[in-house]
Amino acid sequence: MATSALRLSLRLFTQNAGKMSRNIGPKTPNISRSTLNRTVVSTASGAILPKPDKTPFGLIRMTVVVVPFLYVGTLISKNFAALLEEHDIFVPEDDDDDD
């Protein structure tokens, strides 16, 4: 019970300190490492802050990035497998198990 009360008071203190120190000036950030969320929506003078920038990441952009790297990866692995087989480093044996 005492530890939960201590955690709650510590959490409230760090949240209030973070809100008070955000608009004062360049200081080290007082943000916990767990999750980052935006709780301040206005400046000290009362002006509303603009919306954060949102970068759209659609299916086309993802395809343009993933497909070439998959293709290059398959080319590298195919060439390396041919090199290993050429130097007899890794050659699977053809065992016929006809019992």
PDB file as gemmi writes it, atoms N, CA and C in Angstrom:
CRYST1    1.000    1.000    1.000  90.00  90.00  90.00 P 1                      
ATOM      1  N   MET A   1       0.815  -1.188   0.000  1.00  0.00           N  
ATOM      2  CA  MET A   1       0.000   0.000   0.000  1.00  0.00           C  
ATOM      3  C   MET A   1       0.861   1.255   0.000  1.00  0.00           C  
ATOM      4  N   ALA A   2       1.901   1.218   0.825  1.00  0.00           N  
ATOM      5  CA  ALA A   2       2.779   2.386   0.915  1.00  0.00           C  
ATOM      6  C   ALA A   2       3.564   2.578  -0.378  1.00  0.00           C  
ATOM      7  N   THR A   3       3.978   1.470  -1.007  1.00  0.00           N  
ATOM      8  CA  THR A   3       4.744   1.612  -2.244  1.00  0.00           C  
ATOM      9  C   THR A   3       3.879   2.145  -3.376  1.00  0.00           C  
ATOM     10  N   SER A   4       2.606   1.743  -3.434  1.00  0.00           N  
ATOM     11  CA  SER A   4       1.740   2.265  -4.490  1.00  0.00           C  
ATOM     12  C   SER A   4       1.465   3.757  -4.284  1.00  0.00           C  
ATOM     13  N   ALA A   5       1.331   4.192  -3.024  1.00  0.00           N  
ATOM     14  CA  ALA A   5       1.131   5.612  -2.753  1.00  0.00           C  
ATOM     15  C   ALA A   5       2.385   6.400  -3.130  1.00  0.00           C  
ATOM     16  N   LEU A   6       3.559   5.830  -2.859  1.00  0.00           N  
ATOM     17  CA  LEU A   6       4.813   6.493  -3.213  1.00  0.00           C  
ATOM     18  C   LEU A   6       4.959   6.589  -4.731  1.00  0.00           C  
ATOM     19  N   ARG A   7       4.611   5.514  -5.438  1.00  0.00           N  
ATOM     20  CA  ARG A   7       4.687   5.538  -6.897  1.00  0.00           C  
ATOM     21  C   ARG A   7       3.733   6.572  -7.487  1.00  0.00           C  
ATOM     22  N   LEU A   8       2.517   6.644  -6.945  1.00  0.00           N  
ATOM     23  CA  LEU A   8       1.539   7.605  -7.439  1.00  0.00           C  
ATOM     24  C   LEU A   8       2.009   9.032  -7.216  1.00  0.00           C  
ATOM     25  N   SER A   9       2.524   9.332  -6.026  1.00  0.00           N  
ATOM     26  CA  SER A   9       2.986  10.696  -5.761  1.00  0.00           C  
ATOM     27  C   SER A   9       4.206  11.036  -6.609  1.00  0.00           C  
ATOM     28  N   LEU A  10       5.088  10.078  -6.829  1.00  0.00           N  
ATOM     29  CA  LEU A  10       6.263  10.313  -7.672  1.00  0.00           C  
ATOM     30  C   LEU A  10       5.845  10.550  -9.116  1.00  0.00           C  
ATOM     31  N   ARG A  11       4.866   9.786  -9.607  1.00  0.00           N  
ATOM     32  CA  ARG A  11       4.375   9.955 -10.973  1.00  0.00           C  
ATOM     33  C   ARG A  11       3.728  11.329 -11.151  1.00  0.00           C  
ATOM     34  N   LEU A  12       2.918  11.754 -10.182  1.00  0.00           N  
ATOM     35  CA  LEU A  12       2.288  13.071 -10.275  1.00  0.00           C  
ATOM     36  C   LEU A  12       3.334  14.182 -10.229  1.00  0.00           C  
ATOM     37  N   PHE A  13       4.369  14.018  -9.415  1.00  0.00           N  
ATOM     38  CA  PHE A  13       5.415  15.036  -9.321  1.00  0.00           C  
ATOM     39  C   PHE A  13       6.178  15.145 -10.633  1.00  0.00           C  
ATOM     40  N   THR A  14       6.541  14.020 -11.245  1.00  0.00           N  
ATOM     41  CA  THR A  14       7.315  14.078 -12.492  1.00  0.00           C  
ATOM     42  C   THR A  14       6.462  14.605 -13.636  1.00  0.00           C  
ATOM     43  N   GLN A  15       5.150  14.315 -13.659  1.00  0.00           N  
ATOM     44  CA  GLN A  15       4.288  14.858 -14.708  1.00  0.00           C  
ATOM     45  C   GLN A  15       4.168  16.370 -14.583  1.00  0.00           C  
ATOM     46  N   ASN A  16       3.972  16.863 -13.363  1.00  0.00           N  
ATOM     47  CA  ASN A  16       3.848  18.304 -13.158  1.00  0.00           C  
ATOM     48  C   ASN A  16       5.155  19.013 -13.458  1.00  0.00           C  
ATOM     49  N   ALA A  17       6.275  18.430 -13.086  1.00  0.00           N  
ATOM     50  CA  ALA A  17       7.572  19.046 -13.361  1.00  0.00           C  
ATOM     51  C   ALA A  17       7.829  19.077 -14.856  1.00  0.00           C  
ATOM     52  N   GLY A  18       7.408  18.032 -15.561  1.00  0.00           N  
ATOM     53  CA  GLY A  18       7.577  18.003 -17.011  1.00  0.00           C  
ATOM     54  C   GLY A  18       6.729  19.057 -17.693  1.00  0.00           C  
ATOM     55  N   LYS A  19       5.507  19.271 -17.235  1.00  0.00           N  
ATOM     56  CA  LYS A  19       4.630  20.281 -17.831  1.00  0.00           C  
ATOM     57  C   LYS A  19       5.160  21.683 -17.561  1.00  0.00           C  
ATOM     58  N   MET A  20       5.683  21.910 -16.362  1.00  0.00           N  
ATOM     59  CA  MET A  20       6.150  23.241 -16.015  1.00  0.00           C  
ATOM     60  C   MET A  20       7.446  23.598 -16.731  1.00  0.00           C  
ATOM     61  N   SER A  21       8.307  22.611 -16.991  1.00  0.00           N  
ATOM     62  CA  SER A  21       9.616  22.919 -17.552  1.00  0.00           C  
ATOM     63  C   SER A  21       9.645  22.857 -19.073  1.00  0.00           C  
ATOM     64  N   ARG A  22       8.560  22.499 -19.740  1.00  0.00           N  
ATOM     65  CA  ARG A  22       8.589  22.367 -21.197  1.00  0.00           C  
ATOM     66  C   ARG A  22       8.705  23.700 -21.907  1.00  0.00           C  
ATOM     67  N   ASN A  23       8.053  24.716 -21.428  1.00  0.00           N  
ATOM     68  CA  ASN A  23       8.005  25.980 -22.153  1.00  0.00           C  
ATOM     69  C   ASN A  23       8.935  27.039 -21.579  1.00  0.00           C  
ATOM     70  N   ILE A  24       9.777  26.682 -20.629  1.00  0.00           N  
ATOM     71  CA  ILE A  24      10.650  27.666 -20.000  1.00  0.00           C  
ATOM     72  C   ILE A  24      11.868  27.944 -20.863  1.00  0.00           C  
ATOM     73  N   GLY A  25      12.516  26.928 -21.342  1.00  0.00           N  
ATOM     74  CA  GLY A  25      13.709  27.156 -22.144  1.00  0.00           C  
ATOM     75  C   GLY A  25      14.442  25.853 -22.402  1.00  0.00           C  
ATOM     76  N   PRO A  26      15.620  25.935 -23.005  1.00  0.00           N  
ATOM     77  CA  PRO A  26      16.359  24.705 -23.318  1.00  0.00           C  
ATOM     78  C   PRO A  26      16.947  24.069 -22.064  1.00  0.00           C  
ATOM     79  N   LYS A  27      16.343  23.006 -21.637  1.00  0.00           N  
ATOM     80  CA  LYS A  27      16.831  22.224 -20.500  1.00  0.00           C  
ATOM     81  C   LYS A  27      16.844  20.769 -20.910  1.00  0.00           C  
ATOM     82  N   THR A  28      17.380  19.934 -20.071  1.00  0.00           N  
ATOM     83  CA  THR A  28      17.346  18.509 -20.360  1.00  0.00           C  
ATOM     84  C   THR A  28      15.916  18.019 -20.208  1.00  0.00           C  
ATOM     85  N   PRO A  29      15.464  17.149 -21.084  1.00  0.00           N  
ATOM     86  CA  PRO A  29      14.073  16.701 -21.013  1.00  0.00           C  
ATOM     87  C   PRO A  29      13.820  15.866 -19.765  1.00  0.00           C  
ATOM     88  N   ASN A  30      12.670  16.075 -19.169  1.00  0.00           N  
ATOM     89  CA  ASN A  30      12.275  15.369 -17.963  1.00  0.00           C  
ATOM     90  C   ASN A  30      11.156  14.393 -18.320  1.00  0.00           C  
ATOM     91  N   ILE A  31      11.434  13.509 -19.294  1.00  0.00           N  
ATOM     92  CA  ILE A  31      10.432  12.585 -19.799  1.00  0.00           C  
ATOM     93  C   ILE A  31      10.829  11.170 -19.396  1.00  0.00           C  
ATOM     94  N   SER A  32       9.866  10.399 -18.935  1.00  0.00           N  
ATOM     95  CA  SER A  32      10.176   9.025 -18.562  1.00  0.00           C  
ATOM     96  C   SER A  32      10.449   8.199 -19.810  1.00  0.00           C  
ATOM     97  N   ARG A  33      11.130   7.087 -19.651  1.00  0.00           N  
ATOM     98  CA  ARG A  33      11.541   6.258 -20.776  1.00  0.00           C  
ATOM     99  C   ARG A  33      10.462   5.278 -21.227  1.00  0.00           C  
ATOM    100  N   SER A  34       9.355   5.159 -20.514  1.00  0.00           N  
ATOM    101  CA  SER A  34       8.366   4.148 -20.845  1.00  0.00           C  
ATOM    102  C   SER A  34       7.601   4.495 -22.118  1.00  0.00           C  
ATOM    103  N   THR A  35       6.775   5.509 -22.099  1.00  0.00           N  
ATOM    104  CA  THR A  35       6.029   5.900 -23.289  1.00  0.00           C  
ATOM    105  C   THR A  35       6.075   7.410 -23.418  1.00  0.00           C  
ATOM    106  N   LEU A  36       6.184   7.852 -24.663  1.00  0.00           N  
ATOM    107  CA  LEU A  36       6.182   9.280 -24.916  1.00  0.00           C  
ATOM    108  C   LEU A  36       4.823   9.664 -25.480  1.00  0.00           C  
ATOM    109  N   ASN A  37       4.170  10.597 -24.839  1.00  0.00           N  
ATOM    110  CA  ASN A  37       2.916  11.106 -25.356  1.00  0.00           C  
ATOM    111  C   ASN A  37       2.892  12.610 -25.180  1.00  0.00           C  
ATOM    112  N   ARG A  38       2.088  13.252 -25.963  1.00  0.00           N  
ATOM    113  CA  ARG A  38       2.027  14.708 -25.940  1.00  0.00           C  
ATOM    114  C   ARG A  38       0.881  15.127 -25.046  1.00  0.00           C  
ATOM    115  N   THR A  39       1.206  15.734 -23.910  1.00  0.00           N  
ATOM    116  CA  THR A  39       0.171  16.147 -22.976  1.00  0.00           C  
ATOM    117  C   THR A  39      -0.045  17.647 -22.995  1.00  0.00           C  
ATOM    118  N   VAL A  40       0.904  18.424 -23.494  1.00  0.00           N  
ATOM    119  CA  VAL A  40       0.779  19.869 -23.514  1.00  0.00           C  
ATOM    120  C   VAL A  40       0.239  20.281 -24.876  1.00  0.00           C  
ATOM    121  N   VAL A  41      -0.868  21.001 -24.901  1.00  0.00           N  
ATOM    122  CA  VAL A  41      -1.475  21.422 -26.158  1.00  0.00           C  
ATOM    123  C   VAL A  41      -1.458  22.929 -26.323  1.00  0.00           C  
ATOM    124  N   SER A  42      -0.956  23.660 -25.318  1.00  0.00           N  
ATOM    125  CA  SER A  42      -0.899  25.110 -25.437  1.00  0.00           C  
ATOM    126  C   SER A  42       0.401  25.622 -24.839  1.00  0.00           C  
ATOM    127  N   THR A  43       0.789  26.806 -25.261  1.00  0.00           N  
ATOM    128  CA  THR A  43       1.995  27.427 -24.730  1.00  0.00           C  
ATOM    129  C   THR A  43       1.665  28.139 -23.432  1.00  0.00           C  
ATOM    130  N   ALA A  44       2.679  28.729 -22.813  1.00  0.00           N  
ATOM    131  CA  ALA A  44       2.467  29.437 -21.555  1.00  0.00           C  
ATOM    132  C   ALA A  44       1.592  30.669 -21.750  1.00  0.00           C  
ATOM    133  N   SER A  45       1.619  31.265 -22.945  1.00  0.00           N  
ATOM    134  CA  SER A  45       0.803  32.453 -23.207  1.00  0.00           C  
ATOM    135  C   SER A  45      -0.640  32.103 -23.557  1.00  0.00           C  
ATOM    136  N   GLY A  46      -0.932  30.822 -23.806  1.00  0.00           N  
ATOM    137  CA  GLY A  46      -2.287  30.393 -24.097  1.00  0.00           C  
ATOM    138  C   GLY A  46      -2.525  30.034 -25.546  1.00  0.00           C  
ATOM    139  N   ALA A  47      -1.515  30.167 -26.391  1.00  0.00           N  
ATOM    140  CA  ALA A  47      -1.676  29.823 -27.804  1.00  0.00           C  
ATOM    141  C   ALA A  47      -1.707  28.306 -27.968  1.00  0.00           C  
ATOM    142  N   ILE A  48      -2.527  27.842 -28.892  1.00  0.00           N  
ATOM    143  CA  ILE A  48      -2.642  26.405 -29.143  1.00  0.00           C  
ATOM    144  C   ILE A  48      -1.512  25.976 -30.063  1.00  0.00           C  
ATOM    145  N   LEU A  49      -0.837  24.907 -29.689  1.00  0.00           N  
ATOM    146  CA  LEU A  49       0.261  24.387 -30.503  1.00  0.00           C  
ATOM    147  C   LEU A  49      -0.283  23.725 -31.758  1.00  0.00           C  
ATOM    148  N   PRO A  50       0.470  23.762 -32.871  1.00  0.00           N  
ATOM    149  CA  PRO A  50      -0.009  23.104 -34.096  1.00  0.00           C  
ATOM    150  C   PRO A  50       0.034  21.589 -33.953  1.00  0.00           C  
ATOM    151  N   LYS A  51      -0.720  20.907 -34.822  1.00  0.00           N  
ATOM    152  CA  LYS A  51      -0.715  19.450 -34.800  1.00  0.00           C  
ATOM    153  C   LYS A  51       0.664  18.934 -35.180  1.00  0.00           C  
ATOM    154  N   PRO A  52       1.086  17.814 -34.602  1.00  0.00           N  
ATOM    155  CA  PRO A  52       2.365  17.227 -34.996  1.00  0.00           C  
ATOM    156  C   PRO A  52       2.312  16.747 -36.444  1.00  0.00           C  
ATOM    157  N   ASP A  53       3.457  16.765 -37.110  1.00  0.00           N  
ATOM    158  CA  ASP A  53       3.521  16.292 -38.487  1.00  0.00           C  
ATOM    159  C   ASP A  53       3.301  14.791 -38.536  1.00  0.00           C  
ATOM    160  N   LYS A  54       2.497  14.359 -39.492  1.00  0.00           N  
ATOM    161  CA  LYS A  54       2.225  12.939 -39.668  1.00  0.00           C  
ATOM    162  C   LYS A  54       2.750  12.525 -41.031  1.00  0.00           C  
ATOM    163  N   THR A  55       3.647  11.573 -41.048  1.00  0.00           N  
ATOM    164  CA  THR A  55       4.212  11.100 -42.299  1.00  0.00           C  
ATOM    165  C   THR A  55       3.413   9.898 -42.768  1.00  0.00           C  
ATOM    166  N   PRO A  56       2.721  10.025 -43.908  1.00  0.00           N  
ATOM    167  CA  PRO A  56       1.962   8.876 -44.400  1.00  0.00           C  
ATOM    168  C   PRO A  56       2.901   7.793 -44.928  1.00  0.00           C  
ATOM    169  N   PHE A  57       2.645   6.569 -44.577  1.00  0.00           N  
ATOM    170  CA  PHE A  57       3.486   5.452 -45.010  1.00  0.00           C  
ATOM    171  C   PHE A  57       2.574   4.408 -45.612  1.00  0.00           C  
ATOM    172  N   GLY A  58       2.265   4.597 -46.882  1.00  0.00           N  
ATOM    173  CA  GLY A  58       1.294   3.746 -47.538  1.00  0.00           C  
ATOM    174  C   GLY A  58       1.875   2.448 -48.042  1.00  0.00           C  
ATOM    175  N   LEU A  59       1.009   1.665 -48.616  1.00  0.00           N  
ATOM    176  CA  LEU A  59       1.380   0.360 -49.138  1.00  0.00           C  
ATOM    177  C   LEU A  59       2.337   0.483 -50.319  1.00  0.00           C  
ATOM    178  N   ILE A  60       2.189   1.524 -51.117  1.00  0.00           N  
ATOM    179  CA  ILE A  60       3.073   1.695 -52.277  1.00  0.00           C  
ATOM    180  C   ILE A  60       4.499   1.988 -51.827  1.00  0.00           C  
ATOM    181  N   ARG A  61       4.663   2.876 -50.845  1.00  0.00           N  
ATOM    182  CA  ARG A  61       6.007   3.181 -50.347  1.00  0.00           C  
ATOM    183  C   ARG A  61       6.654   1.949 -49.723  1.00  0.00           C  
ATOM    184  N   MET A  62       5.877   1.193 -48.990  1.00  0.00           N  
ATOM    185  CA  MET A  62       6.419  -0.004 -48.364  1.00  0.00           C  
ATOM    186  C   MET A  62       6.855  -1.016 -49.425  1.00  0.00           C  
ATOM    187  N   THR A  63       6.072  -1.166 -50.478  1.00  0.00           N  
ATOM    188  CA  THR A  63       6.410  -2.092 -51.559  1.00  0.00           C  
ATOM    189  C   THR A  63       7.672  -1.644 -52.286  1.00  0.00           C  
ATOM    190  N   VAL A  64       7.811  -0.343 -52.520  1.00  0.00           N  
ATOM    191  CA  VAL A  64       8.985   0.194 -53.206  1.00  0.00           C  
ATOM    192  C   VAL A  64      10.255  -0.068 -52.406  1.00  0.00           C  
ATOM    193  N   VAL A  65      10.155  -0.118 -51.099  1.00  0.00           N  
ATOM    194  CA  VAL A  65      11.330  -0.368 -50.266  1.00  0.00           C  
ATOM    195  C   VAL A  65      11.597  -1.867 -50.119  1.00  0.00           C  
ATOM    196  N   VAL A  66      10.573  -2.667 -49.886  1.00  0.00           N  
ATOM    197  CA  VAL A  66      10.763  -4.077 -49.545  1.00  0.00           C  
ATOM    198  C   VAL A  66      11.159  -4.929 -50.745  1.00  0.00           C  
ATOM    199  N   VAL A  67      10.502  -4.757 -51.881  1.00  0.00           N  
ATOM    200  CA  VAL A  67      10.723  -5.644 -53.028  1.00  0.00           C  
ATOM    201  C   VAL A  67      12.163  -5.601 -53.544  1.00  0.00           C  
ATOM    202  N   PRO A  68      12.779  -4.432 -53.752  1.00  0.00           N  
ATOM    203  CA  PRO A  68      14.172  -4.450 -54.229  1.00  0.00           C  
ATOM    204  C   PRO A  68      15.135  -5.112 -53.252  1.00  0.00           C  
ATOM    205  N   PHE A  69      14.948  -4.902 -51.951  1.00  0.00           N  
ATOM    206  CA  PHE A  69      15.851  -5.511 -50.981  1.00  0.00           C  
ATOM    207  C   PHE A  69      15.657  -7.027 -50.916  1.00  0.00           C  
ATOM    208  N   LEU A  70      14.428  -7.503 -51.075  1.00  0.00           N  
ATOM    209  CA  LEU A  70      14.218  -8.953 -51.142  1.00  0.00           C  
ATOM    210  C   LEU A  70      14.897  -9.542 -52.375  1.00  0.00           C  
ATOM    211  N   TYR A  71      14.800  -8.847 -53.503  1.00  0.00           N  
ATOM    212  CA  TYR A  71      15.415  -9.323 -54.734  1.00  0.00           C  
ATOM    213  C   TYR A  71      16.939  -9.352 -54.608  1.00  0.00           C  
ATOM    214  N   VAL A  72      17.530  -8.306 -54.072  1.00  0.00           N  
ATOM    215  CA  VAL A  72      18.988  -8.270 -53.885  1.00  0.00           C  
ATOM    216  C   VAL A  72      19.419  -9.359 -52.910  1.00  0.00           C  
ATOM    217  N   GLY A  73      18.640  -9.596 -51.869  1.00  0.00           N  
ATOM    218  CA  GLY A  73      18.975 -10.652 -50.910  1.00  0.00           C  
ATOM    219  C   GLY A  73      18.943 -12.031 -51.535  1.00  0.00           C  
ATOM    220  N   THR A  74      17.969 -12.280 -52.397  1.00  0.00           N  
ATOM    221  CA  THR A  74      17.926 -13.594 -53.056  1.00  0.00           C  
ATOM    222  C   THR A  74      19.083 -13.756 -54.036  1.00  0.00           C  
ATOM    223  N   LEU A  75      19.485 -12.683 -54.721  1.00  0.00           N  
ATOM    224  CA  LEU A  75      20.635 -12.778 -55.625  1.00  0.00           C  
ATOM    225  C   LEU A  75      21.919 -13.080 -54.861  1.00  0.00           C  
ATOM    226  N   ILE A  76      22.102 -12.410 -53.729  1.00  0.00           N  
ATOM    227  CA  ILE A  76      23.310 -12.647 -52.929  1.00  0.00           C  
ATOM    228  C   ILE A  76      23.329 -14.076 -52.410  1.00  0.00           C  
ATOM    229  N   SER A  77      22.217 -14.564 -51.899  1.00  0.00           N  
ATOM    230  CA  SER A  77      22.197 -15.923 -51.351  1.00  0.00           C  
ATOM    231  C   SER A  77      22.383 -16.969 -52.441  1.00  0.00           C  
ATOM    232  N   LYS A  78      21.821 -16.734 -53.625  1.00  0.00           N  
ATOM    233  CA  LYS A  78      21.987 -17.678 -54.728  1.00  0.00           C  
ATOM    234  C   LYS A  78      23.447 -17.739 -55.173  1.00  0.00           C  
ATOM    235  N   ASN A  79      24.090 -16.579 -55.297  1.00  0.00           N  
ATOM    236  CA  ASN A  79      25.497 -16.548 -55.700  1.00  0.00           C  
ATOM    237  C   ASN A  79      26.404 -17.168 -54.641  1.00  0.00           C  
ATOM    238  N   PHE A  80      26.102 -16.943 -53.368  1.00  0.00           N  
ATOM    239  CA  PHE A  80      26.928 -17.515 -52.310  1.00  0.00           C  
ATOM    240  C   PHE A  80      26.759 -19.030 -52.240  1.00  0.00           C  
ATOM    241  N   ALA A  81      25.543 -19.520 -52.473  1.00  0.00           N  
ATOM    242  CA  ALA A  81      25.324 -20.971 -52.490  1.00  0.00           C  
ATOM    243  C   ALA A  81      26.072 -21.612 -53.657  1.00  0.00           C  
ATOM    244  N   ALA A  82      26.101 -20.942 -54.810  1.00  0.00           N  
ATOM    245  CA  ALA A  82      26.854 -21.464 -55.959  1.00  0.00           C  
ATOM    246  C   ALA A  82      28.343 -21.474 -55.670  1.00  0.00           C  
ATOM    247  N   LEU A  83      28.840 -20.450 -54.978  1.00  0.00           N  
ATOM    248  CA  LEU A  83      30.265 -20.392 -54.615  1.00  0.00           C  
ATOM    249  C   LEU A  83      30.634 -21.523 -53.655  1.00  0.00           C  
ATOM    250  N   LEU A  84      29.784 -21.791 -52.675  1.00  0.00           N  
ATOM    251  CA  LEU A  84      30.052 -22.875 -51.733  1.00  0.00           C  
ATOM    252  C   LEU A  84      30.047 -24.226 -52.437  1.00  0.00           C  
ATOM    253  N   GLU A  85      29.135 -24.420 -53.350  1.00  0.00           N  
ATOM    254  CA  GLU A  85      29.063 -25.682 -54.068  1.00  0.00           C  
ATOM    255  C   GLU A  85      30.253 -25.839 -55.017  1.00  0.00           C  
ATOM    256  N   GLU A  86      30.725 -24.745 -55.611  1.00  0.00           N  
ATOM    257  CA  GLU A  86      31.863 -24.789 -56.531  1.00  0.00           C  
ATOM    258  C   GLU A  86      33.139 -25.204 -55.812  1.00  0.00           C  
ATOM    259  N   HIS A  87      33.317 -24.747 -54.591  1.00  0.00           N  
ATOM    260  CA  HIS A  87      34.523 -25.067 -53.819  1.00  0.00           C  
ATOM    261  C   HIS A  87      34.337 -26.298 -52.932  1.00  0.00           C  
ATOM    262  N   ASP A  88      33.266 -27.012 -53.119  1.00  0.00           N  
ATOM    263  CA  ASP A  88      32.954 -28.227 -52.353  1.00  0.00           C  
ATOM    264  C   ASP A  88      32.996 -27.995 -50.843  1.00  0.00           C  
ATOM    265  N   ILE A  89      32.563 -26.854 -50.420  1.00  0.00           N  
ATOM    266  CA  ILE A  89      32.498 -26.554 -48.980  1.00  0.00           C  
ATOM    267  C   ILE A  89      31.219 -27.136 -48.405  1.00  0.00           C  
ATOM    268  N   PHE A  90      30.139 -26.938 -49.066  1.00  0.00           N  
ATOM    269  CA  PHE A  90      28.878 -27.503 -48.622  1.00  0.00           C  
ATOM    270  C   PHE A  90      28.169 -28.073 -49.843  1.00  0.00           C  
ATOM    271  N   VAL A  91      28.253 -29.359 -49.980  1.00  0.00           N  
ATOM    272  CA  VAL A  91      27.594 -30.036 -51.089  1.00  0.00           C  
ATOM    273  C   VAL A  91      26.729 -31.133 -50.494  1.00  0.00           C  
ATOM    274  N   PRO A  92      25.433 -31.064 -50.665  1.00  0.00           N  
ATOM    275  CA  PRO A  92      24.584 -32.131 -50.123  1.00  0.00           C  
ATOM    276  C   PRO A  92      24.824 -33.433 -50.886  1.00  0.00           C  
ATOM    277  N   GLU A  93      24.848 -34.511 -50.121  1.00  0.00           N  
ATOM    278  CA  GLU A  93      25.069 -35.819 -50.736  1.00  0.00           C  
ATOM    279  C   GLU A  93      23.741 -36.377 -51.253  1.00  0.00           C  
ATOM    280  N   ASP A  94      23.807 -37.052 -52.363  1.00  0.00           N  
ATOM    281  CA  ASP A  94      22.610 -37.677 -52.933  1.00  0.00           C  
ATOM    282  C   ASP A  94      22.516 -39.118 -52.452  1.00  0.00           C  
ATOM    283  N   ASP A  95      21.867 -39.321 -51.341  1.00  0.00           N  
ATOM    284  CA  ASP A  95      21.691 -40.652 -50.790  1.00  0.00           C  
ATOM    285  C   ASP A  95      20.341 -41.188 -51.251  1.00  0.00           C  
ATOM    286  N   ASP A  96      20.381 -42.342 -51.854  1.00  0.00           N  
ATOM    287  CA  ASP A  96      19.144 -43.006 -52.239  1.00  0.00           C  
ATOM    288  C   ASP A  96      18.779 -44.010 -51.163  1.00  0.00           C  
ATOM    289  N   ASP A  97      17.707 -43.776 -50.496  1.00  0.00           N  
ATOM    290  CA  ASP A  97      17.268 -44.656 -49.415  1.00  0.00           C  
ATOM    291  C   ASP A  97      16.148 -45.564 -49.932  1.00  0.00           C  
ATOM    292  N   ASP A  98      16.506 -46.406 -50.842  1.00  0.00           N  
ATOM    293  CA  ASP A  98      15.531 -47.367 -51.370  1.00  0.00           C  
ATOM    294  C   ASP A  98      15.707 -48.686 -50.636  1.00  0.00           C  
ATOM    295  N   ASP A  99      14.974 -48.866 -49.587  1.00  0.00           N  
ATOM    296  CA  ASP A  99      15.087 -50.095 -48.804  1.00  0.00           C  
ATOM    297  C   ASP A  99      14.121 -51.138 -49.258  1.00  0.00           C  
TER     298      ASP A  99                                                      
END                                                                             
